Amino acid sequence: LKDVKDPRLGLVTVTGVDTAADLSAARVHFSVMGDEAQRAITLKILRGAAGYMRHSIARELDMKVAPELRWVYDDSLDRAFRIAEVLRGTDAAPADVAPAAEPVDTTDATAADEDTPE
């Protein structure tokens, strides 16, 4: 990714890669900081550079044919931020996130009694 020279390309993190058994295709999961517009631009750039990256992978790994790269946005970082915001009680959580439920006491009163010496 560092060889892709496009000033619009932000900080991209590859979060995982799933390959077909015959290595004909690879699903590359990525995340990028920014809004939906930045994600769309990043995906367009990555798809446009897929041939170059495929050639680079084949050369580096000494393969005759490298997998076809299929880019998939990984939203796990977004979900983690939303969860953290909800847990902190900030107003920055999106409207589609349900409010946190009342905390439930999960301690077992009988187990606590068993541990006390008589």
C-alpha positions as CSV (number, residue, x, y, z in Angstrom):
1,L,0.0,0.0,0.0
2,K,2.8,2.4,0.7
3,D,3.8,2.3,-3.0
4,V,0.4,3.7,-4.1
5,K,1.0,7.3,-4.8
6,D,-2.3,9.1,-4.5
7,P,-2.6,12.1,-2.2
8,R,-6.3,11.3,-1.6
9,L,-5.4,8.0,0.0
10,G,-5.5,8.4,3.8
11,L,-4.2,6.1,6.5
12,V,-5.3,2.7,5.4
13,T,-5.0,-0.3,7.7
14,V,-5.3,-3.9,6.4
15,T,-7.2,-5.7,9.1
16,G,-7.4,-9.1,7.5
17,V,-7.1,-11.2,4.3
18,D,-9.1,-14.2,3.4
19,T,-7.8,-16.2,0.4
20,A,-9.5,-18.9,-1.7
21,A,-8.0,-22.3,-1.3
22,D,-6.5,-22.2,-4.8
23,L,-5.2,-18.6,-4.2
24,S,-7.1,-17.3,-7.2
25,A,-8.8,-14.6,-5.1
26,A,-8.2,-12.7,-1.9
27,R,-10.7,-10.7,0.1
28,V,-8.7,-7.9,1.7
29,H,-10.4,-6.2,4.7
30,F,-9.3,-2.7,5.4
31,S,-10.2,0.3,7.6
32,V,-9.6,4.0,7.1
33,M,-10.1,7.0,9.3
34,G,-12.7,9.4,8.0
35,D,-16.3,9.7,7.0
36,E,-18.3,7.8,4.4
37,A,-16.9,10.0,1.6
38,Q,-13.3,9.3,2.6
39,R,-14.2,5.5,2.7
40,A,-15.6,5.7,-0.8
41,I,-12.6,7.6,-2.2
42,T,-10.3,5.1,-0.5
43,L,-12.2,2.1,-1.9
44,K,-12.1,3.6,-5.4
45,I,-8.3,4.2,-5.2
46,L,-7.7,0.7,-3.8
47,R,-9.7,-0.9,-6.6
48,G,-7.9,1.2,-9.2
49,A,-4.5,0.2,-7.9
50,A,-5.5,-3.5,-7.5
51,G,-3.7,-4.5,-10.7
52,Y,-0.5,-2.8,-9.6
53,M,-0.6,-4.3,-6.2
54,R,-1.4,-7.8,-7.6
55,H,1.7,-7.5,-9.8
56,S,3.8,-6.4,-6.8
57,I,2.5,-9.3,-4.8
58,A,3.3,-11.8,-7.5
59,R,6.8,-10.4,-7.9
60,E,7.6,-10.2,-4.1
61,L,6.3,-13.7,-3.5
62,D,7.7,-15.2,-6.7
63,M,4.3,-16.3,-8.0
64,K,3.3,-16.7,-11.6
65,V,-0.2,-15.4,-10.8
66,A,-1.2,-13.5,-7.7
67,P,-4.8,-13.6,-6.3
68,E,-7.4,-11.2,-7.6
69,L,-7.8,-8.6,-4.9
70,R,-11.3,-7.8,-3.6
71,W,-11.4,-4.9,-1.2
72,V,-13.9,-5.0,1.7
73,Y,-14.4,-2.2,4.2
74,D,-14.1,-3.5,7.8
75,D,-16.4,-1.5,10.0
76,S,-15.3,-3.1,13.3
77,L,-13.3,0.1,14.3
78,D,-16.5,2.2,13.7
79,R,-18.5,-0.2,15.8
80,A,-15.9,-0.1,18.6
81,F,-16.0,3.7,18.6
82,R,-19.8,3.7,18.8
83,I,-19.8,1.3,21.7
84,A,-17.2,3.3,23.6
85,E,-19.2,6.5,23.1
86,V,-22.4,4.8,24.3
87,L,-20.5,3.4,27.4
88,R,-19.1,6.8,28.2
89,G,-22.6,8.3,27.8
90,T,-21.6,10.9,25.3
91,D,-24.0,12.5,22.9
92,A,-21.7,11.7,20.0
93,A,-23.3,8.3,19.5
94,P,-25.3,8.0,16.3
95,A,-29.1,8.0,16.6
96,D,-29.3,4.4,15.3
97,V,-27.5,3.1,18.4
98,A,-30.0,2.0,21.1
99,P,-29.4,3.4,24.5
100,A,-27.6,1.2,27.0
101,A,-29.8,-1.0,29.1
102,E,-30.0,-0.7,32.9
103,P,-27.0,-2.5,34.5
104,V,-28.0,-5.9,35.9
105,D,-26.5,-7.3,39.1
106,T,-25.0,-10.6,38.0
107,T,-23.4,-11.6,41.3
108,D,-24.8,-14.7,42.8
109,A,-25.8,-14.0,46.4
110,T,-25.6,-17.7,47.4
111,A,-22.1,-18.0,46.1
112,A,-21.0,-15.0,48.1
113,D,-22.5,-16.5,51.2
114,E,-20.6,-19.8,50.7
115,D,-17.3,-18.0,50.6
116,T,-17.7,-16.4,54.0
117,P,-16.2,-18.3,57.0
118,E,-18.6,-19.3,59.8
